Amino acid sequence: MSKTPTTAKGIKITTKGVSEIVTFKNKFVSLKEMQDIVGGYVEFVYLPDNLIMVVNEEGKMNNLPVNEYINLIYSKIINDIIVGDILLIDNKYVN
């Protein structure tokens, strides 16, 4: 029987292609924590397998750099260009 984690985890992927596992303080990720990672207001992009990509809602308006790594992986699923740093998280961690 698998144990449910007591803290949320996600993966931050930067525009430079650097990825890191992020462990949050609680079982659910707060809006503030998501905003800190993407550098502003958040927008959710829903992906297969219960994944949510959290992006900066104003990233294009603010001329954030294209996230080449994410666009390479998800270009066939997302019909848009992703800019800025992103957070990939399982939807069970979003309340």
Secondary structure as a PSIPRED ss2 file (coil, helix, strand):
# PSIPRED VFORMAT (PSIPRED V4.0)

   1 M C   1.000  0.000  0.000
   2 S C   1.000  0.000  0.000
   3 K C   1.000  0.000  0.000
   4 T C   1.000  0.000  0.000
   5 P C   1.000  0.000  0.000
   6 T C   1.000  0.000  0.000
   7 T C   1.000  0.000  0.000
   8 A C   1.000  0.000  0.000
   9 K E   0.000  0.000  1.000
  10 G E   0.000  0.000  1.000
  11 I E   0.000  0.000  1.000
  12 K E   0.000  0.000  1.000
  13 I E   0.000  0.000  1.000
  14 T C   1.000  0.000  0.000
  15 T C   1.000  0.000  0.000
  16 K C   1.000  0.000  0.000
  17 G C   1.000  0.000  0.000
  18 V C   1.000  0.000  0.000
  19 S E   0.000  0.000  1.000
  20 E E   0.000  0.000  1.000
  21 I E   0.000  0.000  1.000
  22 V E   0.000  0.000  1.000
  23 T E   0.000  0.000  1.000
  24 F C   1.000  0.000  0.000
  25 K C   1.000  0.000  0.000
  26 N C   1.000  0.000  0.000
  27 K C   1.000  0.000  0.000
  28 F C   1.000  0.000  0.000
  29 V C   1.000  0.000  0.000
  30 S C   1.000  0.000  0.000
  31 L H   0.000  1.000  0.000
  32 K H   0.000  1.000  0.000
  33 E H   0.000  1.000  0.000
  34 M H   0.000  1.000  0.000
  35 Q H   0.000  1.000  0.000
  36 D H   0.000  1.000  0.000
  37 I H   0.000  1.000  0.000
  38 V H   0.000  1.000  0.000
  39 G C   1.000  0.000  0.000
  40 G C   1.000  0.000  0.000
  41 Y C   1.000  0.000  0.000
  42 V E   0.000  0.000  1.000
  43 E E   0.000  0.000  1.000
  44 F E   0.000  0.000  1.000
  45 V E   0.000  0.000  1.000
  46 Y E   0.000  0.000  1.000
  47 L E   0.000  0.000  1.000
  48 P C   1.000  0.000  0.000
  49 D C   1.000  0.000  0.000
  50 N C   1.000  0.000  0.000
  51 L E   0.000  0.000  1.000
  52 I E   0.000  0.000  1.000
  53 M E   0.000  0.000  1.000
  54 V E   0.000  0.000  1.000
  55 V E   0.000  0.000  1.000
  56 N E   0.000  0.000  1.000
  57 E C   1.000  0.000  0.000
  58 E C   1.000  0.000  0.000
  59 G C   1.000  0.000  0.000
  60 K C   1.000  0.000  0.000
  61 M C   1.000  0.000  0.000
  62 N C   1.000  0.000  0.000
  63 N C   1.000  0.000  0.000
  64 L C   1.000  0.000  0.000
  65 P C   1.000  0.000  0.000
  66 V E   0.000  0.000  1.000
  67 N C   1.000  0.000  0.000
  68 E H   0.000  1.000  0.000
  69 Y H   0.000  1.000  0.000
  70 I H   0.000  1.000  0.000
  71 N H   0.000  1.000  0.000
  72 L H   0.000  1.000  0.000
  73 I H   0.000  1.000  0.000
  74 Y H   0.000  1.000  0.000
  75 S C   1.000  0.000  0.000
  76 K C   1.000  0.000  0.000
  77 I C   1.000  0.000  0.000
  78 I C   1.000  0.000  0.000
  79 N C   1.000  0.000  0.000
  80 D C   1.000  0.000  0.000
  81 I C   1.000  0.000  0.000
  82 I C   1.000  0.000  0.000
  83 V E   0.000  0.000  1.000
  84 G C   1.000  0.000  0.000
  85 D C   1.000  0.000  0.000
  86 I E   0.000  0.000  1.000
  87 L E   0.000  0.000  1.000
  88 L E   0.000  0.000  1.000
  89 I E   0.000  0.000  1.000
  90 D E   0.000  0.000  1.000
  91 N H   0.000  1.000  0.000
  92 K H   0.000  1.000  0.000
  93 Y H   0.000  1.000  0.000
  94 V C   1.000  0.000  0.000
  95 N C   1.000  0.000  0.000
